[in-house]
């Protein structure tokens, strides 16, 4: 990771902390439950 990206990420995280927020995005992301119980997906990620 280059230094500029590193500093941008630190600034973003400090802004989130200052806002007393836990979120990095505007909206909540959802993951299908199949990602956690699919044998096929498990084999692909191994």
CHARMM-style PDB file with segment names, atoms N, HN, CA, C and O in Angstrom:
ATOM      1  N   UNK     1       0.862  -1.173   0.000  1.00  0.00      PROA
ATOM      2  CA  UNK     1       0.000   0.000   0.000  1.00  0.00      PROA
ATOM      3  C   UNK     1       0.905   1.232   0.000  1.00  0.00      PROA
ATOM      4  O   UNK     1       1.862   1.326   0.768  1.00  0.00      PROA
ATOM      5  N   UNK     2       0.578   2.149  -0.866  1.00  0.00      PROA
ATOM      6  HN  UNK     2      -0.199   2.072  -1.490  1.00  0.00      PROA
ATOM      7  CA  UNK     2       1.398   3.360  -0.915  1.00  0.00      PROA
ATOM      8  C   UNK     2       1.015   4.314   0.230  1.00  0.00      PROA
ATOM      9  O   UNK     2      -0.070   4.207   0.802  1.00  0.00      PROA
ATOM     10  N   UNK     3       1.885   5.209   0.540  1.00  0.00      PROA
ATOM     11  HN  UNK     3       2.766   5.297   0.076  1.00  0.00      PROA
ATOM     12  CA  UNK     3       1.721   6.113   1.680  1.00  0.00      PROA
ATOM     13  C   UNK     3       0.483   7.004   1.546  1.00  0.00      PROA
ATOM     14  O   UNK     3      -0.212   7.244   2.533  1.00  0.00      PROA
ATOM     15  N   UNK     4       0.202   7.491   0.345  1.00  0.00      PROA
ATOM     16  HN  UNK     4       0.766   7.295  -0.458  1.00  0.00      PROA
ATOM     17  CA  UNK     4      -0.957   8.363   0.125  1.00  0.00      PROA
ATOM     18  C   UNK     4      -2.263   7.632   0.439  1.00  0.00      PROA
ATOM     19  O   UNK     4      -3.139   8.181   1.106  1.00  0.00      PROA
ATOM     20  N   UNK     5      -2.391   6.409  -0.037  1.00  0.00      PROA
ATOM     21  HN  UNK     5      -1.679   5.962  -0.579  1.00  0.00      PROA
ATOM     22  CA  UNK     5      -3.589   5.601   0.254  1.00  0.00      PROA
ATOM     23  C   UNK     5      -3.710   5.348   1.749  1.00  0.00      PROA
ATOM     24  O   UNK     5      -4.793   5.447   2.325  1.00  0.00      PROA
ATOM     25  N   UNK     6      -2.590   5.023   2.360  1.00  0.00      PROA
ATOM     26  HN  UNK     6      -1.710   4.943   1.891  1.00  0.00      PROA
ATOM     27  CA  UNK     6      -2.567   4.776   3.801  1.00  0.00      PROA
ATOM     28  C   UNK     6      -3.081   5.999   4.578  1.00  0.00      PROA
ATOM     29  O   UNK     6      -3.899   5.862   5.488  1.00  0.00      PROA
ATOM     30  N   UNK     7      -2.603   7.175   4.216  1.00  0.00      PROA
ATOM     31  HN  UNK     7      -1.938   7.286   3.477  1.00  0.00      PROA
ATOM     32  CA  UNK     7      -3.030   8.397   4.905  1.00  0.00      PROA
ATOM     33  C   UNK     7      -4.509   8.703   4.663  1.00  0.00      PROA
ATOM     34  O   UNK     7      -5.199   9.173   5.567  1.00  0.00      PROA
ATOM     35  N   UNK     8      -4.993   8.443   3.463  1.00  0.00      PROA
ATOM     36  HN  UNK     8      -4.432   8.062   2.728  1.00  0.00      PROA
ATOM     37  CA  UNK     8      -6.409   8.657   3.155  1.00  0.00      PROA
ATOM     38  C   UNK     8      -7.293   7.737   3.991  1.00  0.00      PROA
ATOM     39  O   UNK     8      -8.325   8.163   4.508  1.00  0.00      PROA
ATOM     40  N   UNK     9      -6.889   6.482   4.122  1.00  0.00      PROA
ATOM     41  HN  UNK     9      -6.050   6.135   3.702  1.00  0.00      PROA
ATOM     42  CA  UNK     9      -7.648   5.530   4.933  1.00  0.00      PROA
ATOM     43  C   UNK     9      -7.652   5.930   6.406  1.00  0.00      PROA
ATOM     44  O   UNK     9      -8.679   5.828   7.078  1.00  0.00      PROA
ATOM     45  N   UNK    10      -6.532   6.374   6.894  1.00  0.00      PROA
ATOM     46  HN  UNK    10      -5.698   6.457   6.348  1.00  0.00      PROA
ATOM     47  CA  UNK    10      -6.449   6.828   8.289  1.00  0.00      PROA
ATOM     48  C   UNK    10      -7.371   8.018   8.504  1.00  0.00      PROA
ATOM     49  O   UNK    10      -8.098   8.066   9.497  1.00  0.00      PROA
ATOM     50  N   UNK    11      -7.350   8.973   7.589  1.00  0.00      PROA
ATOM     51  HN  UNK    11      -6.760   8.933   6.783  1.00  0.00      PROA
ATOM     52  CA  UNK    11      -8.247  10.144   7.703  1.00  0.00      PROA
ATOM     53  C   UNK    11      -9.709   9.720   7.702  1.00  0.00      PROA
ATOM     54  O   UNK    11     -10.506  10.229   8.490  1.00  0.00      PROA
ATOM     55  N   UNK    12     -10.063   8.787   6.818  1.00  0.00      PROA
ATOM     56  HN  UNK    12      -9.416   8.374   6.178  1.00  0.00      PROA
ATOM     57  CA  UNK    12     -11.446   8.317   6.744  1.00  0.00      PROA
ATOM     58  C   UNK    12     -11.871   7.649   8.054  1.00  0.00      PROA
ATOM     59  O   UNK    12     -12.968   7.893   8.555  1.00  0.00      PROA
ATOM     60  N   UNK    13     -11.004   6.817   8.596  1.00  0.00      PROA
ATOM     61  HN  UNK    13     -10.112   6.619   8.189  1.00  0.00      PROA
ATOM     62  CA  UNK    13     -11.324   6.139   9.856  1.00  0.00      PROA
ATOM     63  C   UNK    13     -11.417   7.123  11.027  1.00  0.00      PROA
ATOM     64  O   UNK    13     -12.265   6.964  11.905  1.00  0.00      PROA
ATOM     65  N   UNK    14     -10.560   8.121  11.039  1.00  0.00      PROA
ATOM     66  HN  UNK    14      -9.871   8.250  10.326  1.00  0.00      PROA
ATOM     67  CA  UNK    14     -10.627   9.124  12.099  1.00  0.00      PROA
ATOM     68  C   UNK    14     -11.916   9.951  11.999  1.00  0.00      PROA
ATOM     69  O   UNK    14     -12.496  10.329  13.017  1.00  0.00      PROA
ATOM     70  N   UNK    15     -12.355  10.227  10.777  1.00  0.00      PROA
ATOM     71  HN  UNK    15     -11.884   9.921   9.950  1.00  0.00      PROA
ATOM     72  CA  UNK    15     -13.631  10.932  10.586  1.00  0.00      PROA
ATOM     73  C   UNK    15     -14.799  10.087  11.094  1.00  0.00      PROA
ATOM     74  O   UNK    15     -15.714  10.606  11.734  1.00  0.00      PROA
ATOM     75  N   UNK    16     -14.765   8.800  10.811  1.00  0.00      PROA
ATOM     76  HN  UNK    16     -14.022   8.378  10.291  1.00  0.00      PROA
ATOM     77  CA  UNK    16     -15.830   7.894  11.280  1.00  0.00      PROA
ATOM     78  C   UNK    16     -15.837   7.861  12.805  1.00  0.00      PROA
ATOM     79  O   UNK    16     -16.899   7.906  13.426  1.00  0.00      PROA
ATOM     80  N   UNK    17     -14.664   7.784  13.399  1.00  0.00      PROA
ATOM     81  HN  UNK    17     -13.802   7.748  12.894  1.00  0.00      PROA
ATOM     82  CA  UNK    17     -14.580   7.766  14.859  1.00  0.00      PROA
ATOM     83  C   UNK    17     -15.093   9.083  15.449  1.00  0.00      PROA
ATOM     84  O   UNK    17     -15.815   9.072  16.446  1.00  0.00      PROA
ATOM     85  N   UNK    18     -14.731  10.195  14.854  1.00  0.00      PROA
ATOM     86  HN  UNK    18     -14.144  10.204  14.045  1.00  0.00      PROA
ATOM     87  CA  UNK    18     -15.169  11.505  15.342  1.00  0.00      PROA
ATOM     88  C   UNK    18     -16.686  11.651  15.264  1.00  0.00      PROA
ATOM     89  O   UNK    18     -17.295  12.327  16.093  1.00  0.00      PROA
ATOM     90  N   UNK    19     -17.291  11.012  14.261  1.00  0.00      PROA
ATOM     91  HN  UNK    19     -16.797  10.463  13.587  1.00  0.00      PROA
ATOM     92  CA  UNK    19     -18.750  11.062  14.092  1.00  0.00      PROA
ATOM     93  C   UNK    19     -19.445  10.042  14.995  1.00  0.00      PROA
ATOM     94  O   UNK    19     -20.672   9.940  14.992  1.00  0.00      PROA
ATOM     95  N   UNK    20     -18.653   9.286  15.771  1.00  0.00      PROA
ATOM     96  HN  UNK    20     -17.657   9.369  15.773  1.00  0.00      PROA
ATOM     97  CA  UNK    20     -19.169   8.218  16.640  1.00  0.00      PROA
ATOM     98  C   UNK    20     -20.035   7.237  15.858  1.00  0.00      PROA
ATOM     99  O   UNK    20     -21.117   6.842  16.293  1.00  0.00      PROA
ATOM    100  N   UNK    21     -19.531   6.864  14.707  1.00  0.00      PROA
ATOM    101  HN  UNK    21     -18.652   7.184  14.354  1.00  0.00      PROA
ATOM    102  CA  UNK    21     -20.231   5.931  13.827  1.00  0.00      PROA
ATOM    103  C   UNK    21     -19.424   4.647  13.724  1.00  0.00      PROA
ATOM    104  O   UNK    21     -18.220   4.632  13.979  1.00  0.00      PROA
ATOM    105  N   UNK    22     -20.105   3.569  13.347  1.00  0.00      PROA
ATOM    106  HN  UNK    22     -21.084   3.581  13.140  1.00  0.00      PROA
ATOM    107  CA  UNK    22     -19.433   2.290  13.133  1.00  0.00      PROA
ATOM    108  C   UNK    22     -19.417   1.912  11.660  1.00  0.00      PROA
ATOM    109  O   UNK    22     -18.941   0.835  11.303  1.00  0.00      PROA
ATOM    110  N   UNK    23     -19.930   2.784  10.804  1.00  0.00      PROA
ATOM    111  HN  UNK    23     -20.317   3.659  11.095  1.00  0.00      PROA
ATOM    112  CA  UNK    23     -20.173   2.420   9.423  1.00  0.00      PROA
ATOM    113  C   UNK    23     -19.201   3.086   8.459  1.00  0.00      PROA
ATOM    114  O   UNK    23     -18.861   4.260   8.604  1.00  0.00      PROA
ATOM    115  N   UNK    24     -18.763   2.310   7.475  1.00  0.00      PROA
ATOM    116  HN  UNK    24     -19.039   1.356   7.357  1.00  0.00      PROA
ATOM    117  CA  UNK    24     -17.878   2.834   6.439  1.00  0.00      PROA
ATOM    118  C   UNK    24     -18.656   3.253   5.196  1.00  0.00      PROA
ATOM    119  O   UNK    24     -18.170   4.057   4.402  1.00  0.00      PROA
ATOM    120  N   UNK    25     -19.856   2.715   5.025  1.00  0.00      PROA
ATOM    121  HN  UNK    25     -20.251   2.062   5.671  1.00  0.00      PROA
ATOM    122  CA  UNK    25     -20.687   3.007   3.856  1.00  0.00      PROA
ATOM    123  C   UNK    25     -21.969   3.701   4.271  1.00  0.00      PROA
ATOM    124  O   UNK    25     -22.347   3.698   5.442  1.00  0.00      PROA
ATOM    125  N   UNK    26     -22.627   4.293   3.293  1.00  0.00      PROA
ATOM    126  HN  UNK    26     -22.320   4.295   2.341  1.00  0.00      PROA
ATOM    127  CA  UNK    26     -23.910   4.950   3.527  1.00  0.00      PROA
ATOM    128  C   UNK    26     -25.018   3.940   3.787  1.00  0.00      PROA
ATOM    129  O   UNK    26     -25.929   4.199   4.574  1.00  0.00      PROA
ATOM    130  N   UNK    27     -24.940   2.795   3.129  1.00  0.00      PROA
ATOM    131  HN  UNK    27     -24.200   2.585   2.490  1.00  0.00      PROA
ATOM    132  CA  UNK    27     -25.999   1.793   3.230  1.00  0.00      PROA
ATOM    133  C   UNK    27     -25.451   0.496   3.821  1.00  0.00      PROA
ATOM    134  O   UNK    27     -24.249   0.231   3.773  1.00  0.00      PROA
ATOM    135  N   UNK    28     -26.338  -0.289   4.366  1.00  0.00      PROA
ATOM    136  HN  UNK    28     -27.314  -0.075   4.405  1.00  0.00      PROA
ATOM    137  CA  UNK    28     -25.968  -1.592   4.916  1.00  0.00      PROA
ATOM    138  C   UNK    28     -25.826  -2.586   3.774  1.00  0.00      PROA
ATOM    139  O   UNK    28     -26.693  -2.660   2.903  1.00  0.00      PROA
ATOM    140  N   UNK    29     -24.748  -3.345   3.774  1.00  0.00      PROA
ATOM    141  HN  UNK    29     -24.045  -3.285   4.482  1.00  0.00      PROA
ATOM    142  CA  UNK    29     -24.547  -4.381   2.767  1.00  0.00      PROA
ATOM    143  C   UNK    29     -25.109  -5.695   3.288  1.00  0.00      PROA
ATOM    144  O   UNK    29     -24.997  -6.000   4.475  1.00  0.00      PROA
ATOM    145  N   UNK    30     -25.695  -6.446   2.420  1.00  0.00      PROA
ATOM    146  HN  UNK    30     -25.785  -6.198   1.456  1.00  0.00      PROA
ATOM    147  CA  UNK    30     -26.269  -7.737   2.799  1.00  0.00      PROA
ATOM    148  C   UNK    30     -25.593  -8.846   1.993  1.00  0.00      PROA
ATOM    149  O   UNK    30     -25.338  -8.703   0.797  1.00  0.00      PROA
ATOM    150  N   UNK    31     -25.314  -9.938   2.670  1.00  0.00      PROA
ATOM    151  HN  UNK    31     -25.521 -10.054   3.641  1.00  0.00      PROA
ATOM    152  CA  UNK    31     -24.738 -11.112   2.015  1.00  0.00      PROA
ATOM    153  C   UNK    31     -25.742 -12.249   2.093  1.00  0.00      PROA
ATOM    154  O   UNK    31     -26.291 -12.525   3.160  1.00  0.00      PROA
ATOM    155  N   UNK    32     -25.985 -12.909   0.966  1.00  0.00      PROA
ATOM    156  HN  UNK    32     -25.540 -12.685   0.099  1.00  0.00      PROA
ATOM    157  CA  UNK    32     -26.923 -14.033   0.978  1.00  0.00      PROA
ATOM    158  C   UNK    32     -26.437 -15.138   1.913  1.00  0.00      PROA
ATOM    159  O   UNK    32     -25.241 -15.422   1.977  1.00  0.00      PROA
ATOM    160  N   UNK    33     -27.353 -15.748   2.624  1.00  0.00      PROA
ATOM    161  HN  UNK    33     -28.324 -15.518   2.571  1.00  0.00      PROA
ATOM    162  CA  UNK    33     -27.004 -16.815   3.556  1.00  0.00      PROA
ATOM    163  C   UNK    33     -26.336 -17.985   2.837  1.00  0.00      PROA
ATOM    164  O   UNK    33     -25.564 -18.731   3.441  1.00  0.00      PROA
ATOM    165  N   UNK    34     -26.636 -18.144   1.546  1.00  0.00      PROA
ATOM    166  HN  UNK    34     -27.263 -17.539   1.055  1.00  0.00      PROA
ATOM    167  CA  UNK    34     -26.023 -19.228   0.774  1.00  0.00      PROA
ATOM    168  C   UNK    34     -24.494 -19.135   0.776  1.00  0.00      PROA
ATOM    169  O   UNK    34     -23.813 -20.149   0.630  1.00  0.00      PROA
ATOM    170  N   UNK    35     -23.962 -17.940   0.937  1.00  0.00      PROA
ATOM    171  HN  UNK    35     -24.516 -17.116   1.056  1.00  0.00      PROA
ATOM    172  CA  UNK    35     -22.507 -17.778   0.981  1.00  0.00      PROA
ATOM    173  C   UNK    35     -21.898 -18.490   2.185  1.00  0.00      PROA
ATOM    174  O   UNK    35     -20.710 -18.810   2.182  1.00  0.00      PROA
ATOM    175  N   UNK    36     -22.692 -18.735   3.196  1.00  0.00      PROA
ATOM    176  HN  UNK    36     -23.658 -18.475   3.199  1.00  0.00      PROA
ATOM    177  CA  UNK    36     -22.178 -19.335   4.427  1.00  0.00      PROA
ATOM    178  C   UNK    36     -22.509 -20.811   4.558  1.00  0.00      PROA
ATOM    179  O   UNK    36     -21.926 -21.491   5.402  1.00  0.00      PROA
ATOM    180  N   UNK    37     -23.418 -21.323   3.757  1.00  0.00      PROA
ATOM    181  HN  UNK    37     -23.892 -20.771   3.071  1.00  0.00      PROA
ATOM    182  CA  UNK    37     -23.829 -22.721   3.903  1.00  0.00      PROA
ATOM    183  C   UNK    37     -23.651 -23.538   2.633  1.00  0.00      PROA
ATOM    184  O   UNK    37     -23.989 -24.722   2.613  1.00  0.00      PROA
ATOM    185  N   UNK    38     -23.131 -22.937   1.579  1.00  0.00      PROA
ATOM    186  HN  UNK    38     -22.857 -21.975   1.594  1.00  0.00      PROA
ATOM    187  CA  UNK    38     -22.985 -23.628   0.303  1.00  0.00      PROA
ATOM    188  C   UNK    38     -21.672 -24.418   0.261  1.00  0.00      PROA
ATOM    189  O   UNK    38     -20.590 -23.848   0.400  1.00  0.00      PROA
ATOM    190  N   UNK    39     -21.781 -25.718   0.070  1.00  0.00      PROA
ATOM    191  HN  UNK    39     -22.660 -26.181  -0.043  1.00  0.00      PROA
ATOM    192  CA  UNK    39     -20.594 -26.562  -0.049  1.00  0.00      PROA
ATOM    193  C   UNK    39     -19.772 -26.157  -1.279  1.00  0.00      PROA
ATOM    194  O   UNK    39     -18.542 -26.153  -1.242  1.00  0.00      PROA
ATOM    195  N   UNK    40     -20.472 -25.817  -2.369  1.00  0.00      PROA
ATOM    196  HN  UNK    40     -21.472 -25.821  -2.399  1.00  0.00      PROA
ATOM    197  CA  UNK    40     -19.778 -25.399  -3.599  1.00  0.00      PROA
ATOM    198  C   UNK    40     -18.953 -24.137  -3.343  1.00  0.00      PROA
ATOM    199  O   UNK    40     -17.794 -24.060  -3.750  1.00  0.00      PROA
ATOM    200  N   UNK    41     -19.537 -23.164  -2.681  1.00  0.00      PROA
ATOM    201  HN  UNK    41     -20.478 -23.226  -2.351  1.00  0.00      PROA
ATOM    202  CA  UNK    41     -18.802 -21.921  -2.394  1.00  0.00      PROA
ATOM    203  C   UNK    41     -17.620 -22.190  -1.446  1.00  0.00      PROA
ATOM    204  O   UNK    41     -16.539 -21.620  -1.597  1.00  0.00      PROA
ATOM    205  N   UNK    42     -17.856 -23.063  -0.477  1.00  0.00      PROA
ATOM    206  HN  UNK    42     -18.734 -23.526  -0.354  1.00  0.00      PROA
ATOM    207  CA  UNK    42     -16.781 -23.427   0.445  1.00  0.00      PROA
ATOM    208  C   UNK    42     -15.586 -24.002  -0.329  1.00  0.00      PROA
ATOM    209  O   UNK    42     -14.438 -23.643  -0.067  1.00  0.00      PROA
ATOM    210  N   UNK    43     -15.865 -24.879  -1.264  1.00  0.00      PROA
ATOM    211  HN  UNK    43     -16.797 -25.171  -1.476  1.00  0.00      PROA
ATOM    212  CA  UNK    43     -14.788 -25.478  -2.046  1.00  0.00      PROA
ATOM    213  C   UNK    43     -14.064 -24.429  -2.898  1.00  0.00      PROA
ATOM    214  O   UNK    43     -12.846 -24.495  -3.062  1.00  0.00      PROA
ATOM    215  N   UNK    44     -14.821 -23.456  -3.444  1.00  0.00      PROA
ATOM    216  HN  UNK    44     -15.811 -23.403  -3.310  1.00  0.00      PROA
ATOM    217  CA  UNK    44     -14.198 -22.406  -4.242  1.00  0.00      PROA
ATOM    218  C   UNK    44     -13.280 -21.509  -3.413  1.00  0.00      PROA
ATOM    219  O   UNK    44     -12.267 -21.021  -3.913  1.00  0.00      PROA
ATOM    220  N   UNK    45     -13.629 -21.297  -2.168  1.00  0.00      PROA
ATOM    221  HN  UNK    45     -14.452 -21.694  -1.761  1.00  0.00      PROA
ATOM    222  CA  UNK    45     -12.855 -20.373  -1.321  1.00  0.00      PROA
ATOM    223  C   UNK    45     -11.725 -21.051  -0.563  1.00  0.00      PROA
ATOM    224  O   UNK    45     -10.927 -20.378   0.091  1.00  0.00      PROA
ATOM    225  N   UNK    46     -11.648 -22.359  -0.641  1.00  0.00      PROA
ATOM    226  HN  UNK    46     -12.296 -22.905  -1.171  1.00  0.00      PROA
ATOM    227  CA  UNK    46     -10.579 -23.082   0.068  1.00  0.00      PROA
ATOM    228  C   UNK    46      -9.229 -22.801  -0.464  1.00  0.00      PROA
ATOM    229  OT1 UNK    46      -8.243 -23.341   0.038  1.00  0.00      PROA
TER     230      UNK     46
END
